[in-house]
Amino acid sequence: MLEGITDALELLSDGATSTDASTRQAIMMIITALQGQDRIEQRCRNMALAARQFSLLPPTAPESVYDEIWAGLTLDELRVPALSGVAKRQAHGEIELF
């Protein structure tokens, strides 16, 4: 995420190429970086949820129960409004990756 935003800021700070097109490109670079952060956050939350569910299973649980837990995870943050755009709602200050 940081690399994408840094590249966008470099593009914006380059006075020689400062145009509406470069501004739009920089905006898209920042949006893409933030969406990437959202995807990482959702996947980490899903893995934590799966790990908690796994820990509740008895040692004799069949493999199919584990498969059901994995299959039940939602990996499309753009489809889930509560997860979409999490990065833009973060408090400003220190960088938080998750």
N, CA and C of each residue as an Amber inpcrd file, in Angstrom:
protein
   294
   0.8280000  -1.1780000   0.0000000   0.0000000   0.0000000   0.0000000
   0.8790000   1.2490000   0.0000000   1.8740000   1.2430000   0.8300000
   2.7290000   2.4120000   0.9560000   3.4410000   2.7490000  -0.3470000
   3.8710000   1.7200000  -1.0590000   4.5730000   1.9490000  -2.3260000
   3.6570000   2.6220000  -3.3530000   2.4100000   2.1650000  -3.4440000
   1.4660000   2.7620000  -4.3820000   1.1760000   4.2170000  -4.0680000
   1.0200000   4.5240000  -2.8010000   0.7490000   5.9100000  -2.4020000
   1.9800000   6.7740000  -2.6200000   3.1560000   6.2300000  -2.3260000
   4.3950000   6.9750000  -2.5510000   4.5710000   7.2840000  -4.0350000
   4.3090000   6.3040000  -4.8850000   4.4020000   6.5360000  -6.3290000
   3.4200000   7.6160000  -6.7720000   2.2270000   7.5880000  -6.2200000
   1.2260000   8.5970000  -6.5760000   1.6680000   9.9860000  -6.1300000
   2.2330000  10.0870000  -4.9430000   2.7110000  11.3870000  -4.4550000
   3.8750000  11.9020000  -5.2800000   4.7440000  10.9990000  -5.7160000
   5.8470000  11.4090000  -6.5910000   5.3040000  11.9370000  -7.9160000
   4.2910000  11.2870000  -8.4420000   3.6820000  11.7350000  -9.6880000
   3.0680000  13.1190000  -9.5130000   2.3920000  13.3290000  -8.3900000
   1.7630000  14.6250000  -8.1320000   2.7850000  15.7340000  -7.8830000
   3.9060000  15.3820000  -7.2880000   4.9050000  16.4040000  -6.9630000
   5.8050000  16.7630000  -8.1370000   5.7380000  15.9820000  -9.2020000
   6.5430000  16.2700000 -10.3880000   5.8890000  17.4090000 -11.1660000
   6.4140000  18.5950000 -11.0050000   5.8440000  19.7760000 -11.6470000
   5.8680000  19.7180000 -13.1610000   6.8160000  18.9960000 -13.7390000
   6.9420000  18.9180000 -15.1900000   5.8010000  18.1360000 -15.8180000
   5.2130000  17.1840000 -15.0930000   4.1520000  16.3630000 -15.6670000
   2.8060000  16.5790000 -14.9750000   2.6840000  17.6770000 -14.2530000
   1.4450000  17.9380000 -13.5170000   0.3340000  18.3460000 -14.4790000
  -0.5500000  17.4080000 -14.7610000  -1.6900000  17.6460000 -15.6360000
  -2.9140000  16.9930000 -15.0060000  -4.0650000  17.2520000 -15.6100000
  -5.2810000  16.5930000 -15.1270000  -5.1660000  15.0800000 -15.2620000
  -4.5490000  14.6270000 -16.3450000  -4.3940000  13.1850000 -16.5590000
  -3.4960000  12.5710000 -15.4910000  -2.4030000  13.2390000 -15.1420000
  -1.5170000  12.6890000 -14.1110000  -2.1800000  12.7390000 -12.7400000
  -3.0000000  13.7420000 -12.4990000  -3.7420000  13.8130000 -11.2360000
  -4.7340000  12.6700000 -11.1470000  -5.4630000  12.4060000 -12.2420000
  -6.4040000  11.2790000 -12.2500000  -5.6680000   9.9580000 -12.0630000
  -4.5140000   9.8240000 -12.6950000  -3.7230000   8.6090000 -12.5530000
  -3.2780000   8.4340000 -11.1000000  -2.8350000   9.5090000 -10.4700000
  -2.3980000   9.4400000  -9.0730000  -3.5610000   9.0700000  -8.1550000
  -4.7280000   9.6130000  -8.4220000  -5.9120000   9.2760000  -7.6280000
  -6.2200000   7.7910000  -7.7480000  -6.1690000   7.2620000  -8.9530000
  -6.4310000   5.8310000  -9.1560000  -5.3770000   4.9690000  -8.4590000
  -4.1260000   5.4310000  -8.4540000  -3.0620000   4.6910000  -7.7730000
  -3.3320000   4.6240000  -6.2680000  -3.7900000   5.7340000  -5.6960000
  -4.0870000   5.7760000  -4.2660000  -5.2960000   4.8970000  -3.9500000
  -6.3240000   4.9710000  -4.7730000  -7.5160000   4.1300000  -4.5580000
  -7.1440000   2.6550000  -4.6200000  -6.3320000   2.2860000  -5.5880000
  -5.9050000   0.8980000  -5.7320000  -5.1170000   0.4470000  -4.5060000
  -4.2500000   1.3080000  -3.9970000  -3.4640000   0.9710000  -2.8050000
  -4.3730000   0.7730000  -1.5960000  -5.3670000   1.6410000  -1.4340000
  -6.2880000   1.5160000  -0.3020000  -7.1510000   0.2630000  -0.4210000
  -7.5730000  -0.0640000  -1.6400000  -8.3500000  -1.2860000  -1.8300000
  -7.5040000  -2.5170000  -1.4980000  -6.2300000  -2.4570000  -1.8330000
  -5.3320000  -3.5550000  -1.4880000  -5.2330000  -3.7320000   0.0190000
  -5.1770000  -2.6160000   0.7460000  -5.1300000  -2.6790000   2.2030000
  -6.4120000  -3.3090000   2.7310000  -7.5600000  -2.9590000   2.1540000
  -8.8310000  -3.5470000   2.5680000  -8.8360000  -5.0520000   2.3540000
  -8.3030000  -5.4830000   1.2360000  -8.2660000  -6.9240000   0.9410000
  -7.4000000  -7.6610000   1.9590000  -6.2490000  -7.0870000   2.2800000
  -5.3570000  -7.7070000   3.2640000  -6.0540000  -7.7810000   4.6160000
  -6.6990000  -6.6890000   5.0160000  -7.3880000  -6.6650000   6.3070000
  -8.4840000  -7.7220000   6.3630000  -9.2820000  -7.8290000   5.3100000
 -10.3660000  -8.8110000   5.3320000  -9.8250000 -10.2260000   5.3920000
  -8.7950000 -10.5120000   4.6420000  -8.2500000 -11.8660000   4.6510000
  -7.6750000 -12.2180000   6.0180000  -7.0330000 -11.2600000   6.6710000
  -6.5100000 -11.5130000   8.0170000  -7.6480000 -11.7550000   9.0090000
  -8.7140000 -10.9740000   8.9070000  -9.8690000 -11.1890000   9.7850000
 -10.4880000 -12.5640000   9.5220000 -10.5830000 -12.9540000   8.2650000
 -11.1410000 -14.2620000   7.9270000 -10.2610000 -15.3940000   8.4450000
  -8.9490000 -15.2480000   8.3170000  -8.0640000 -16.2910000   8.8340000
  -8.1770000 -16.3880000  10.3480000  -8.2970000 -15.2510000  11.0280000
  -8.4630000 -15.2740000  12.4880000  -9.7830000 -15.9410000  12.8650000
 -10.8460000 -15.6360000  12.1260000 -12.1430000 -16.2680000  12.3820000
 -12.0430000 -17.7780000  12.1770000 -11.4190000 -18.2000000  11.1030000
 -11.2650000 -19.6350000  10.8390000 -10.4490000 -20.3000000  11.9420000
  -9.3850000 -19.6510000  12.3890000  -8.5500000 -20.2280000  13.4490000
  -9.3440000 -20.3760000  14.7440000 -10.1730000 -19.3650000  15.0680000
 -11.0140000 -19.4730000  16.2700000 -12.0050000 -20.6280000  16.1370000
 -12.5970000 -20.7750000  14.9590000 -13.5480000 -21.8700000  14.7490000
 -12.8410000 -23.2240000  14.8070000 -11.6420000 -23.3070000  14.2290000
 -10.8750000 -24.5520000  14.2770000 -10.5580000 -24.9380000  15.7230000
 -10.2230000 -23.9400000  16.5370000  -9.8340000 -24.2350000  17.9210000
 -10.9940000 -24.7960000  18.7400000 -12.2240000 -24.5540000  18.3120000
 -13.3950000 -25.0710000  19.0250000 -13.7470000 -26.5040000  18.6310000
 -13.1520000 -26.9700000  17.5550000 -13.4760000 -28.3160000  17.0720000
 -12.7720000 -29.3830000  17.9080000 -13.4320000 -30.5060000  18.1020000
 -12.7620000 -31.6080000  18.7960000 -11.6900000 -32.2220000  17.8860000
 -10.7080000 -32.8480000  18.4730000  -9.6310000 -33.4580000  17.6590000
 -10.1410000 -34.5080000  16.6750000 -11.3060000 -35.0380000  16.9150000
 -11.8400000 -36.0930000  16.0330000 -12.7530000 -35.5470000  14.9390000
 -12.8120000 -34.2300000  14.8070000 -13.6900000 -33.6260000  13.7880000
 -13.2540000 -34.0810000  12.3980000 -14.2150000 -34.4320000  11.5460000
 -13.8560000 -34.8730000  10.1940000 -13.3210000 -33.7080000   9.3450000
 -12.5740000 -34.0650000   8.3450000 -11.9760000 -33.0710000   7.4240000
 -13.0520000 -32.1960000   6.7790000 -14.2310000 -32.7520000   6.5650000
 -15.3130000 -31.9990000   5.9160000 -15.7460000 -30.7870000   6.7470000
 -15.6310000 -30.8570000   8.0530000 -15.9850000 -29.7200000   8.9120000
 -14.9920000 -28.5800000   8.6830000 -13.7240000 -28.9210000   8.5650000
 -12.7030000 -27.9120000   8.2720000 -12.9590000 -27.2840000   6.9010000
 -13.3080000 -28.1100000   5.9430000 -13.6170000 -27.6030000   4.6000000
 -14.8020000 -26.6570000   4.6210000 -15.8180000 -26.9620000   5.4260000
 -16.9900000 -26.0830000   5.5330000 -16.6160000 -24.7300000   6.1170000
 -15.7270000 -24.7320000   7.0920000 -15.2870000 -23.4590000   7.6900000
 -14.5870000 -22.6140000   6.6350000 -13.6520000 -23.2190000   5.8860000
 -12.9600000 -22.4690000   4.8340000 -13.9410000 -21.9800000   3.7720000
 -14.8820000 -22.8290000   3.3920000 -15.8390000 -22.4630000   2.3490000
 -16.7770000 -21.3530000   2.8110000 -16.9830000 -21.2170000   4.0950000
 -17.8970000 -20.1960000   4.6170000 -17.3040000 -18.8060000   4.7340000
 -16.0110000 -18.6710000   4.4810000 -15.3840000 -17.3540000   4.5900000
 -15.7740000 -16.4730000   3.4050000 -15.9400000 -15.1970000   3.6710000
 -16.2570000 -14.2330000   2.6260000 -14.9630000 -13.5460000   2.2180000
 -14.5360000 -13.7820000   0.9940000 -13.2760000 -13.2060000   0.5330000
 -13.4670000 -12.1090000  -0.5060000 -14.6260000 -11.5220000  -0.5350000
 -14.9100000 -10.4600000  -1.5060000 -15.3030000  -9.1940000  -0.7570000
 -14.2950000  -8.4320000  -0.3040000 -14.5610000  -7.2380000   0.4990000
 -15.3280000  -6.1670000  -0.2710000 -15.2820000  -6.2120000  -1.5730000
 -16.0090000  -5.2130000  -2.3500000 -17.5060000  -5.5150000  -2.3830000
 -17.8720000  -6.7490000  -2.0640000 -19.2620000  -7.1500000  -2.0600000
 -19.9050000  -6.9600000  -0.6820000 -19.0780000  -6.8190000   0.3620000
 -19.5750000  -6.6930000   1.7300000 -19.4160000  -5.2450000   2.1710000
 -20.5130000  -4.4860000   2.2490000 -20.4160000  -3.0560000   2.5560000
 -19.6620000  -2.7400000   3.8480000 -19.7850000  -3.5750000   4.8510000
 -19.0970000  -3.3020000   6.1170000 -17.5830000  -3.4000000   5.9840000
 -17.0990000  -4.1130000   4.9790000 -15.6600000  -4.2720000   4.7920000
 -15.1100000  -3.4020000   3.6780000 -15.9360000  -2.9320000   2.7990000
 -15.4890000  -2.1420000   1.6670000 -15.1250000  -0.7300000   2.1120000
 -13.9260000  -0.3100000   1.7870000 -13.5050000   1.0450000   2.1050000
 -13.0680000   1.2440000   3.5380000 -12.6710000   0.1870000   4.2240000
 -12.2480000   0.3080000   5.6110000 -11.0810000   1.2840000   5.7250000
 -10.1770000   1.2620000   4.7800000  -8.9780000   2.0940000   4.8560000
  -9.3070000   3.5700000   4.9150000 -10.3240000   4.0030000   4.2040000
 -10.6200000   5.4400000   4.2090000 -11.2700000   5.8930000   5.5120000
 -11.7380000   4.9400000   6.3380000 -12.3570000   5.3090000   7.6110000
 -11.3860000   5.2190000   8.7850000 -10.1390000   4.8480000   8.5290000
  -9.1540000   4.7370000   9.5980000  -8.8120000   6.1290000  10.1110000
  -8.5270000   6.2160000  11.4060000  -8.1050000   7.4910000  12.0070000
  -6.7270000   7.8570000  11.4470000  -6.5020000   9.1250000  11.2530000
  -5.2040000   9.5720000  10.7420000  -4.1760000   9.5240000  11.8670000
  -2.9430000   9.4320000  11.5180000  -1.8820000   9.3600000  12.5080000
  -0.9230000   8.2610000  12.1390000  -0.6660000   7.3930000  13.0820000
   0.2440000   6.2950000  12.8330000  -0.3240000   5.3470000  11.7780000
   0.5500000   4.7900000  10.9870000   0.1470000   3.8550000   9.9370000
  -0.3130000   2.5540000  10.5830000  -1.4870000   2.0750000  10.1910000
  -1.9830000   0.8010000  10.6600000  -2.1600000  -0.0920000   9.4410000
  -1.5150000  -1.2410000   9.4560000  -1.6240000  -2.1390000   8.3160000
  -2.8890000  -2.9680000   8.3690000  -3.4200000  -3.2480000   9.5690000
  -4.6060000  -4.0910000   9.6780000  -5.5630000  -3.4860000  10.6590000
